[in-house]
Every structure is written in structure tokens, then in C-alpha cells.
Amino acid sequence: MIRVSLDKIQDFIRDTSYDENVSNEKNITKIHKILKEIISNELSNKQKETIILYFYNQKNVTQISKLLDVHKSTVSRNLSRGIKNIEKFIKYNSLR
């Protein structure tokens, strides 16, 4: 499973007003807010639905495939592509 690296997220957040003097909880809240915006605006509907079910609702691939009535490989593909799109967005916007 591919995971968006915390370093990439922190670099992105730092470049978009990440404040090292603010509590960890506030920075985590800021990271979650930005990730939700990325998910809402940068992913296809299928990728968005899969990412939300997997990471926010803590469903596994088998559970998601049953919920969406699709094959497990489809869920895995949408999950991988969604994560890659998030990583690309973070990488692109961190280099600006």
C-alpha cells in the first residue's frame, strides 16, 4: 500500500503557512483541512469515495468492494490512483 509521506505533507503545509510555534493539534487540524480540500478538488468521484471509505471510515478493500459492488482490484486501483494523485498535487505545489 502506498502512503502519502508525512514529510511531503509537512513540506506542503510549511509552504502554505505551517506554523512551528503553533501546537501540534492545530497543525494536524490544518493538515486534515488541506487533505480534505485536495481530496474534494483533485480526485475523481471514484477515487474520492474510495479514499474516504478507506482512510476516514477505516474500511478495508474487501468491505469497500462489497459496499460499492465492485471487484477488489477496482477498489485497489482507485485507492492507488487516488493516493498517487494526492502525492502529485503535494509534490507539484511544494515545488512552487
Buried (B, 14 or more C-beta within 10 A) or exposed (E): EEEBEEEBBBBBBEEEEBEEEEEEEEBEEBBEEBBEEBBEEBBEEBBBBBBBBBBEEEBEBEBBBEBBEBEBEBBBBBBBBBBEBBBEBBEEBBEE
